[in-house]
């Protein structure tokens, strides 16, 4: 099921630029996760941020979480052609059966 | 869209035994994947189920432990072999379309004693 909304739906930027994707959700969560999906491949986990965290870094990735606005952003700095993929956010609802609730995804294209 | 069912929905198994999880899609999908999700943790891709050929496994997962079959475009099985308590997890299958849209099954909650 999906509760998250991601924007933009598609993003095309030049290599070297920064890419920012946003995710909004509706209910209280335990954590929020970002995944990447390369064309024809399965989802790969990028980063998990817990509800009591506000920012997290992993390499060129920076994730922020604003629980008051029920939103998160994923920033990819110094983008590379290999970053071309679809990016999904997923939330782990409070009191859920640990089933992840998915956003519709942002398709990111990095132009060389 | 595609609707995916899995069975069993949950099971409690003894150490050393094996469990086969079935995944059925109501329409043909291009790709099928198997994931593992520890409670409160992220999804981890186990393998891509390829129709009519051996599955493609991710790092850390091997065919002897997680044999996978995909005899046609709408059905796949994952076996968790020689189980230990560390295999206790939720196992999910998903079907993917050419536009990378993915649909997930409800998951199989496995507890190994």
Interface residues (C-beta under 8 A of the other chain):
Chain A: X30 X31 X33 X35 X37 X39 X40 X41 X42 X43 X44 X45 X48 X86 X90 X92 X98 X99 X100 X102 X105 X107
Chain B: X30 X31 X33 X35 X37 X39 X40 X41 X42 X43 X44 X45 X48 X58 X90 X94 X96 X100 X102 X104 X106 X107
